[in-house]
Amino acid sequence: MTTSQTSMTIGTLAKMADTHVETIRYYQRRGLVEVPEKAYGGIRRYDEKAVARLHFIRSAQWLGFSLEQVGELLKLEDGTHCDEARVLAEHKLGDVRRRIAGLRQMEATLDDLVERCRCSRDPQRCPMIHSLYTDLSDAPENSDT
């Protein structure tokens, strides 16, 4: 490792982590990233651990974890809390599955509306527009039965 990789400015850190300086500062204010000591008359220096921490945060966010949840995961990072981390991941997985089910329902409803537009012979009333004015929960795909 070169010196520039083990001791870098916040700008270099941002480039290495493919993020913005202001994002790093925001994470610092949220307590997700440490603020290194500032040498008298100098500038703050970051190390590879900061890069790894930023990659962790971004990866967790990509999986759908909120910053609050990322903070909870970071508290468990010593590796001895796998059961707790698993529980958080199971909750997130449930959320993702519910969102997917909702998206599938939206897809089916939109598919139906597009098909009704294709088949419509009424030049005065578009089925898509009309359906948006009415309660879409009346559509067969959205019924709870």
Biotite code that builds the C-alpha atoms (Angstrom):
import biotite.structure as struc

atoms = struc.array([
    struc.Atom([0.000, 0.000, 0.000], chain_id="A", res_id=1, res_name="MET", atom_name="CA", element="C"),
    struc.Atom([1.269, 3.463, -0.797], chain_id="A", res_id=2, res_name="THR", atom_name="CA", element="C"),
    struc.Atom([1.154, 6.338, 1.615], chain_id="A", res_id=3, res_name="THR", atom_name="CA", element="C"),
    struc.Atom([-1.579, 8.036, -0.431], chain_id="A", res_id=4, res_name="SER", atom_name="CA", element="C"),
    struc.Atom([-3.781, 4.967, 0.036], chain_id="A", res_id=5, res_name="GLN", atom_name="CA", element="C"),
    struc.Atom([-3.289, 4.719, 3.794], chain_id="A", res_id=6, res_name="THR", atom_name="CA", element="C"),
    struc.Atom([-3.468, 8.426, 4.504], chain_id="A", res_id=7, res_name="SER", atom_name="CA", element="C"),
    struc.Atom([-5.820, 10.402, 2.316], chain_id="A", res_id=8, res_name="MET", atom_name="CA", element="C"),
    struc.Atom([-7.810, 13.587, 2.346], chain_id="A", res_id=9, res_name="THR", atom_name="CA", element="C"),
    struc.Atom([-11.584, 13.554, 2.325], chain_id="A", res_id=10, res_name="ILE", atom_name="CA", element="C"),
    struc.Atom([-11.493, 14.376, -1.389], chain_id="A", res_id=11, res_name="GLY", atom_name="CA", element="C"),
    struc.Atom([-9.321, 11.368, -2.137], chain_id="A", res_id=12, res_name="THR", atom_name="CA", element="C"),
    struc.Atom([-11.510, 9.224, 0.115], chain_id="A", res_id=13, res_name="LEU", atom_name="CA", element="C"),
    struc.Atom([-14.582, 10.351, -1.830], chain_id="A", res_id=14, res_name="ALA", atom_name="CA", element="C"),
    struc.Atom([-12.928, 9.372, -5.123], chain_id="A", res_id=15, res_name="LYS", atom_name="CA", element="C"),
    struc.Atom([-11.765, 5.999, -3.773], chain_id="A", res_id=16, res_name="MET", atom_name="CA", element="C"),
    struc.Atom([-15.277, 5.228, -2.477], chain_id="A", res_id=17, res_name="ALA", atom_name="CA", element="C"),
    struc.Atom([-16.997, 6.680, -5.563], chain_id="A", res_id=18, res_name="ASP", atom_name="CA", element="C"),
    struc.Atom([-19.088, 9.081, -3.510], chain_id="A", res_id=19, res_name="THR", atom_name="CA", element="C"),
    struc.Atom([-19.258, 12.796, -2.771], chain_id="A", res_id=20, res_name="HIS", atom_name="CA", element="C"),
    struc.Atom([-17.459, 14.692, -0.025], chain_id="A", res_id=21, res_name="VAL", atom_name="CA", element="C"),
    struc.Atom([-20.767, 16.039, 1.260], chain_id="A", res_id=22, res_name="GLU", atom_name="CA", element="C"),
    struc.Atom([-22.125, 12.495, 1.479], chain_id="A", res_id=23, res_name="THR", atom_name="CA", element="C"),
    struc.Atom([-19.169, 11.530, 3.672], chain_id="A", res_id=24, res_name="ILE", atom_name="CA", element="C"),
    struc.Atom([-19.755, 14.556, 5.872], chain_id="A", res_id=25, res_name="ARG", atom_name="CA", element="C"),
    struc.Atom([-23.431, 13.638, 6.143], chain_id="A", res_id=26, res_name="TYR", atom_name="CA", element="C"),
    struc.Atom([-22.490, 10.102, 7.185], chain_id="A", res_id=27, res_name="TYR", atom_name="CA", element="C"),
    struc.Atom([-20.130, 11.602, 9.753], chain_id="A", res_id=28, res_name="GLN", atom_name="CA", element="C"),
    struc.Atom([-22.924, 13.729, 11.207], chain_id="A", res_id=29, res_name="ARG", atom_name="CA", element="C"),
    struc.Atom([-25.077, 10.587, 11.395], chain_id="A", res_id=30, res_name="ARG", atom_name="CA", element="C"),
    struc.Atom([-22.288, 8.748, 13.224], chain_id="A", res_id=31, res_name="GLY", atom_name="CA", element="C"),
    struc.Atom([-21.748, 6.207, 10.457], chain_id="A", res_id=32, res_name="LEU", atom_name="CA", element="C"),
    struc.Atom([-18.226, 7.313, 9.554], chain_id="A", res_id=33, res_name="VAL", atom_name="CA", element="C"),
    struc.Atom([-15.602, 8.454, 12.044], chain_id="A", res_id=34, res_name="GLU", atom_name="CA", element="C"),
    struc.Atom([-14.214, 11.963, 11.921], chain_id="A", res_id=35, res_name="VAL", atom_name="CA", element="C"),
    struc.Atom([-10.449, 11.536, 12.238], chain_id="A", res_id=36, res_name="PRO", atom_name="CA", element="C"),
    struc.Atom([-8.382, 13.762, 14.477], chain_id="A", res_id=37, res_name="GLU", atom_name="CA", element="C"),
    struc.Atom([-7.061, 16.876, 12.844], chain_id="A", res_id=38, res_name="LYS", atom_name="CA", element="C"),
    struc.Atom([-3.386, 17.569, 13.350], chain_id="A", res_id=39, res_name="ALA", atom_name="CA", element="C"),
    struc.Atom([-2.689, 21.067, 14.671], chain_id="A", res_id=40, res_name="TYR", atom_name="CA", element="C"),
    struc.Atom([-2.734, 23.341, 11.624], chain_id="A", res_id=41, res_name="GLY", atom_name="CA", element="C"),
    struc.Atom([-3.228, 20.318, 9.389], chain_id="A", res_id=42, res_name="GLY", atom_name="CA", element="C"),
    struc.Atom([-5.980, 18.458, 7.680], chain_id="A", res_id=43, res_name="ILE", atom_name="CA", element="C"),
    struc.Atom([-7.867, 15.326, 8.563], chain_id="A", res_id=44, res_name="ARG", atom_name="CA", element="C"),
    struc.Atom([-6.481, 12.097, 7.142], chain_id="A", res_id=45, res_name="ARG", atom_name="CA", element="C"),
    struc.Atom([-8.469, 8.975, 6.358], chain_id="A", res_id=46, res_name="TYR", atom_name="CA", element="C"),
    struc.Atom([-7.286, 5.397, 5.984], chain_id="A", res_id=47, res_name="ASP", atom_name="CA", element="C"),
    struc.Atom([-8.422, 2.260, 4.160], chain_id="A", res_id=48, res_name="GLU", atom_name="CA", element="C"),
    struc.Atom([-10.866, 1.492, 6.984], chain_id="A", res_id=49, res_name="LYS", atom_name="CA", element="C"),
    struc.Atom([-12.841, 4.588, 5.973], chain_id="A", res_id=50, res_name="ALA", atom_name="CA", element="C"),
    struc.Atom([-12.994, 3.362, 2.374], chain_id="A", res_id=51, res_name="VAL", atom_name="CA", element="C"),
    struc.Atom([-14.191, -0.050, 3.567], chain_id="A", res_id=52, res_name="ALA", atom_name="CA", element="C"),
    struc.Atom([-16.790, 1.595, 5.824], chain_id="A", res_id=53, res_name="ARG", atom_name="CA", element="C"),
    struc.Atom([-18.155, 3.638, 2.910], chain_id="A", res_id=54, res_name="LEU", atom_name="CA", element="C"),
    struc.Atom([-18.357, 0.516, 0.734], chain_id="A", res_id=55, res_name="HIS", atom_name="CA", element="C"),
    struc.Atom([-20.222, -1.245, 3.558], chain_id="A", res_id=56, res_name="PHE", atom_name="CA", element="C"),
    struc.Atom([-22.717, 1.623, 3.811], chain_id="A", res_id=57, res_name="ILE", atom_name="CA", element="C"),
    struc.Atom([-23.310, 1.720, 0.056], chain_id="A", res_id=58, res_name="ARG", atom_name="CA", element="C"),
    struc.Atom([-23.705, -2.059, -0.167], chain_id="A", res_id=59, res_name="SER", atom_name="CA", element="C"),
    struc.Atom([-26.198, -2.089, 2.690], chain_id="A", res_id=60, res_name="ALA", atom_name="CA", element="C"),
    struc.Atom([-28.149, 0.759, 1.097], chain_id="A", res_id=61, res_name="GLN", atom_name="CA", element="C"),
    struc.Atom([-28.189, -1.110, -2.219], chain_id="A", res_id=62, res_name="TRP", atom_name="CA", element="C"),
    struc.Atom([-29.831, -4.006, -0.366], chain_id="A", res_id=63, res_name="LEU", atom_name="CA", element="C"),
    struc.Atom([-32.500, -1.578, 0.818], chain_id="A", res_id=64, res_name="GLY", atom_name="CA", element="C"),
    struc.Atom([-31.331, -0.887, 4.357], chain_id="A", res_id=65, res_name="PHE", atom_name="CA", element="C"),
    struc.Atom([-32.044, 2.634, 5.608], chain_id="A", res_id=66, res_name="SER", atom_name="CA", element="C"),
    struc.Atom([-29.212, 4.643, 7.146], chain_id="A", res_id=67, res_name="LEU", atom_name="CA", element="C"),
    struc.Atom([-30.692, 3.946, 10.566], chain_id="A", res_id=68, res_name="GLU", atom_name="CA", element="C"),
    struc.Atom([-30.586, 0.221, 9.819], chain_id="A", res_id=69, res_name="GLN", atom_name="CA", element="C"),
    struc.Atom([-27.048, 0.573, 8.460], chain_id="A", res_id=70, res_name="VAL", atom_name="CA", element="C"),
    struc.Atom([-26.092, 2.090, 11.808], chain_id="A", res_id=71, res_name="GLY", atom_name="CA", element="C"),
    struc.Atom([-27.604, -0.927, 13.567], chain_id="A", res_id=72, res_name="GLU", atom_name="CA", element="C"),
    struc.Atom([-25.626, -3.275, 11.317], chain_id="A", res_id=73, res_name="LEU", atom_name="CA", element="C"),
    struc.Atom([-22.429, -1.344, 11.974], chain_id="A", res_id=74, res_name="LEU", atom_name="CA", element="C"),
    struc.Atom([-22.925, -1.861, 15.707], chain_id="A", res_id=75, res_name="LYS", atom_name="CA", element="C"),
    struc.Atom([-22.918, -5.600, 15.015], chain_id="A", res_id=76, res_name="LEU", atom_name="CA", element="C"),
    struc.Atom([-19.838, -5.584, 12.791], chain_id="A", res_id=77, res_name="GLU", atom_name="CA", element="C"),
    struc.Atom([-17.491, -7.349, 15.208], chain_id="A", res_id=78, res_name="ASP", atom_name="CA", element="C"),
    struc.Atom([-18.824, -10.648, 13.877], chain_id="A", res_id=79, res_name="GLY", atom_name="CA", element="C"),
    struc.Atom([-20.171, -12.000, 17.149], chain_id="A", res_id=80, res_name="THR", atom_name="CA", element="C"),
    struc.Atom([-23.746, -10.864, 16.536], chain_id="A", res_id=81, res_name="HIS", atom_name="CA", element="C"),
    struc.Atom([-24.616, -12.940, 13.475], chain_id="A", res_id=82, res_name="CYS", atom_name="CA", element="C"),
    struc.Atom([-28.046, -13.897, 14.842], chain_id="A", res_id=83, res_name="ASP", atom_name="CA", element="C"),
    struc.Atom([-28.973, -10.240, 15.324], chain_id="A", res_id=84, res_name="GLU", atom_name="CA", element="C"),
    struc.Atom([-27.708, -9.354, 11.849], chain_id="A", res_id=85, res_name="ALA", atom_name="CA", element="C"),
    struc.Atom([-29.691, -12.264, 10.405], chain_id="A", res_id=86, res_name="ARG", atom_name="CA", element="C"),
    struc.Atom([-32.883, -11.022, 12.086], chain_id="A", res_id=87, res_name="VAL", atom_name="CA", element="C"),
    struc.Atom([-32.382, -7.569, 10.547], chain_id="A", res_id=88, res_name="LEU", atom_name="CA", element="C"),
    struc.Atom([-31.782, -9.186, 7.150], chain_id="A", res_id=89, res_name="ALA", atom_name="CA", element="C"),
    struc.Atom([-34.885, -11.369, 7.529], chain_id="A", res_id=90, res_name="GLU", atom_name="CA", element="C"),
    struc.Atom([-37.001, -8.278, 8.198], chain_id="A", res_id=91, res_name="HIS", atom_name="CA", element="C"),
    struc.Atom([-35.489, -6.554, 5.173], chain_id="A", res_id=92, res_name="LYS", atom_name="CA", element="C"),
    struc.Atom([-36.145, -9.640, 3.045], chain_id="A", res_id=93, res_name="LEU", atom_name="CA", element="C"),
    struc.Atom([-39.798, -9.586, 4.132], chain_id="A", res_id=94, res_name="GLY", atom_name="CA", element="C"),
    struc.Atom([-40.023, -5.915, 3.160], chain_id="A", res_id=95, res_name="ASP", atom_name="CA", element="C"),
    struc.Atom([-38.476, -6.634, -0.236], chain_id="A", res_id=96, res_name="VAL", atom_name="CA", element="C"),
    struc.Atom([-40.865, -9.510, -0.866], chain_id="A", res_id=97, res_name="ARG", atom_name="CA", element="C"),
    struc.Atom([-43.854, -7.303, 0.021], chain_id="A", res_id=98, res_name="ARG", atom_name="CA", element="C"),
    struc.Atom([-42.603, -4.613, -2.351], chain_id="A", res_id=99, res_name="ARG", atom_name="CA", element="C"),
    struc.Atom([-42.135, -7.176, -5.115], chain_id="A", res_id=100, res_name="ILE", atom_name="CA", element="C"),
    struc.Atom([-45.693, -8.441, -4.565], chain_id="A", res_id=101, res_name="ALA", atom_name="CA", element="C"),
    struc.Atom([-46.947, -4.864, -4.758], chain_id="A", res_id=102, res_name="GLY", atom_name="CA", element="C"),
    struc.Atom([-44.983, -4.257, -7.957], chain_id="A", res_id=103, res_name="LEU", atom_name="CA", element="C"),
    struc.Atom([-46.389, -7.435, -9.481], chain_id="A", res_id=104, res_name="ARG", atom_name="CA", element="C"),
    struc.Atom([-49.880, -6.237, -8.612], chain_id="A", res_id=105, res_name="GLN", atom_name="CA", element="C"),
    struc.Atom([-49.124, -2.859, -10.198], chain_id="A", res_id=106, res_name="MET", atom_name="CA", element="C"),
    struc.Atom([-47.780, -4.642, -13.291], chain_id="A", res_id=107, res_name="GLU", atom_name="CA", element="C"),
    struc.Atom([-50.925, -6.744, -13.644], chain_id="A", res_id=108, res_name="ALA", atom_name="CA", element="C"),
    struc.Atom([-53.167, -3.705, -13.229], chain_id="A", res_id=109, res_name="THR", atom_name="CA", element="C"),
    struc.Atom([-51.206, -1.666, -15.767], chain_id="A", res_id=110, res_name="LEU", atom_name="CA", element="C"),
    struc.Atom([-51.160, -4.606, -18.170], chain_id="A", res_id=111, res_name="ASP", atom_name="CA", element="C"),
    struc.Atom([-54.942, -4.831, -17.882], chain_id="A", res_id=112, res_name="ASP", atom_name="CA", element="C"),
    struc.Atom([-55.373, -1.081, -18.407], chain_id="A", res_id=113, res_name="LEU", atom_name="CA", element="C"),
    struc.Atom([-53.105, -1.057, -21.456], chain_id="A", res_id=114, res_name="VAL", atom_name="CA", element="C"),
    struc.Atom([-55.033, -3.985, -22.933], chain_id="A", res_id=115, res_name="GLU", atom_name="CA", element="C"),
    struc.Atom([-58.347, -2.233, -22.281], chain_id="A", res_id=116, res_name="ARG", atom_name="CA", element="C"),
    struc.Atom([-57.011, 0.841, -24.100], chain_id="A", res_id=117, res_name="CYS", atom_name="CA", element="C"),
    struc.Atom([-56.017, -1.308, -27.064], chain_id="A", res_id=118, res_name="ARG", atom_name="CA", element="C"),
    struc.Atom([-59.472, -2.902, -27.235], chain_id="A", res_id=119, res_name="CYS", atom_name="CA", element="C"),
    struc.Atom([-61.504, 0.246, -26.626], chain_id="A", res_id=120, res_name="SER", atom_name="CA", element="C"),
    struc.Atom([-63.751, 1.412, -29.412], chain_id="A", res_id=121, res_name="ARG", atom_name="CA", element="C"),
    struc.Atom([-65.040, 4.451, -27.495], chain_id="A", res_id=122, res_name="ASP", atom_name="CA", element="C"),
    struc.Atom([-63.307, 7.573, -28.873], chain_id="A", res_id=123, res_name="PRO", atom_name="CA", element="C"),
    struc.Atom([-64.833, 9.708, -26.097], chain_id="A", res_id=124, res_name="GLN", atom_name="CA", element="C"),
    struc.Atom([-63.559, 7.785, -23.094], chain_id="A", res_id=125, res_name="ARG", atom_name="CA", element="C"),
    struc.Atom([-60.116, 6.319, -22.567], chain_id="A", res_id=126, res_name="CYS", atom_name="CA", element="C"),
    struc.Atom([-60.281, 3.295, -20.219], chain_id="A", res_id=127, res_name="PRO", atom_name="CA", element="C"),
    struc.Atom([-56.905, 4.160, -18.729], chain_id="A", res_id=128, res_name="MET", atom_name="CA", element="C"),
    struc.Atom([-57.821, 7.741, -17.879], chain_id="A", res_id=129, res_name="ILE", atom_name="CA", element="C"),
    struc.Atom([-61.275, 6.735, -16.664], chain_id="A", res_id=130, res_name="HIS", atom_name="CA", element="C"),
    struc.Atom([-59.792, 4.060, -14.398], chain_id="A", res_id=131, res_name="SER", atom_name="CA", element="C"),
    struc.Atom([-57.475, 6.576, -12.776], chain_id="A", res_id=132, res_name="LEU", atom_name="CA", element="C"),
    struc.Atom([-60.485, 8.675, -11.827], chain_id="A", res_id=133, res_name="TYR", atom_name="CA", element="C"),
    struc.Atom([-62.175, 5.679, -10.247], chain_id="A", res_id=134, res_name="THR", atom_name="CA", element="C"),
    struc.Atom([-60.991, 3.430, -7.490], chain_id="A", res_id=135, res_name="ASP", atom_name="CA", element="C"),
    struc.Atom([-58.442, 1.021, -8.989], chain_id="A", res_id=136, res_name="LEU", atom_name="CA", element="C"),
    struc.Atom([-59.101, -1.363, -6.117], chain_id="A", res_id=137, res_name="SER", atom_name="CA", element="C"),
    struc.Atom([-62.237, -2.337, -8.063], chain_id="A", res_id=138, res_name="ASP", atom_name="CA", element="C"),
    struc.Atom([-60.019, -3.880, -10.739], chain_id="A", res_id=139, res_name="ALA", atom_name="CA", element="C"),
    struc.Atom([-59.932, -7.688, -10.624], chain_id="A", res_id=140, res_name="PRO", atom_name="CA", element="C"),
    struc.Atom([-56.168, -7.735, -9.951], chain_id="A", res_id=141, res_name="GLU", atom_name="CA", element="C"),
    struc.Atom([-56.605, -5.554, -6.865], chain_id="A", res_id=142, res_name="ASN", atom_name="CA", element="C"),
    struc.Atom([-59.454, -7.340, -5.172], chain_id="A", res_id=143, res_name="SER", atom_name="CA", element="C"),
    struc.Atom([-58.748, -9.011, -1.852], chain_id="A", res_id=144, res_name="ASP", atom_name="CA", element="C"),
    struc.Atom([-60.822, -12.063, -2.740], chain_id="A", res_id=145, res_name="THR", atom_name="CA", element="C"),
])
